[in-house]
Amino acid sequence: MKKTTIITISALALAVAATASVIIHKAIPRPQELAGERVMLNQVLHNDSSSFDELQGLDRKVRAYMRKWAIKGASLAISRNDSLLYAKGYGWADEELGIEMQPSHIMRMASVSKLITAAGIMVLQDRDSLNIKDTVFGPSGILKDSPFAGVIKDRNYSKITVEHLLRHQGGFSRDPLFSSRDVKHQLQLDCPPDKEDFFRLVLSRNLRFMPGSWQKYSNFGYLLLSEIIEVVSGMPYEEFIRKEVLAPAGCYDMHIGGNYYEDRRPNEVRYYTHEGDGKYIEDYSDNGEMVERCYGGNNIPLLSGAGAWCGSPAEIARLVAAIDGRPEVKDIISEESFLKMTEYFDKETFSLGWNDTTPSKGWSRTGTLSGTSALVRQFPDGECWVFITNTSTYRGPSQSRYTEALFKQCRELYSDKLPKRNLFE
């Protein structure tokens, strides 16, 4: 009898321990370096706080979109006039572990990272630490003393300004950040290339066009901007952005992402790649292993300010609120810098950090990586919609067009049904 009792109690203890393990996995720990500061937004958001009968149709629209594109999980945040009205997760954050998506989960945001980097540059300009008209190379350039500057042979590099990099007008002949294996072979390296290798490779070649005369989307240009932030601030890029940009904006749970599933943050999702040719490729490190494209296909940390950040849609909406020129949330940049970031010239000219700032359409910023699709849309009426998935589709970067259509339909049907409140508070 005693033996049976002991076995029963032991089994119960194991069950409790297993339950506790699941709870611990789902918990969102507070970063130690931020202890004592404000409560993180991601600590208090939950699906239950955005579950309303009158918005069930919105939920159905999002889920139908996910089914159509075979998306495992997604998260949506909606703010209006700098107040967070809605934040909800859909589907799975990690299907294998049975973890449902919550608005508190963070995901790779891909090129939405460029908006963060551009905000960092404008913070430095507001402090008179640099000016976006400053040259990057040459005798008076910001990076004139960098060791890789010595490989430059084309004198037109001295005409590149910080603003040219922000607008993708630097004129570079290559954008190789997603070609680590090719670069390793080309440079005959015995290890994966680091950022200095990429700098030397690209800068040793002649420019494709005169800086400022045209534009060609360039991740490499934003890698240079990350380097500029380090040189000017005297701090590592991630440290400067987190302390001087994100924390003042009220964003405490954004991080540079890792390459593999094992590298994820405690509240980061699992990523999924669409089925078909190209789902599995050789590891970026050229170690001979085949990996799922979203886990080892590219060197994510190397992307730095061009595409390496992870965060939740709610915190991205909070960042937008801190750089949008509205009075409800205090901006982290000056009015002059805000106007410069959103200045519109024509459809052929990139804005600073944003993809597009057409006055009649609002501002947009997209992001795409294997396992991720992100869209930030600030509308002229003050609404900001942020949507991120943990699954990539065969449409690649053009997926944002379908997300735009989802936004349009949902705004027409449900914008006036959104609750009047502010989850930022």
FENQUI-V456124 format. One line per field, one symbol per residue. ss: DSSP state (~ for helix, > for strand, _ for the rest). A space follows every 50 residues. Layout:
ss=???
This chain:
ss=_~~~~~~~~~~~~~~~~~~~~~~~~~_____~~~______~~~~__~~~~ __~~~~~~~~~~~~~~~~____>>>>>>>>__>>>>>>>>>>>>~~~_>> _____>>>_~~~~~~~~~~~~~~~~~________>___________~~~~ ~___~~~~~_>~~~~~_____________~~~~~~~________~~~~~~ ~~~_______________~~~~~~~~~~~~~~~___~~~~~~~~~~~~~_ ____>>____~~~____>___>_______>>>_______>>>_______~ ~~~~~~__>>>_~~~~~~~~~_____________~~~~~~~_________ _____>______>>>>>>>__>>>>>>>____>>>>>>>_>____~~~~~ ~~~~~~~~~~~~~~~~~________
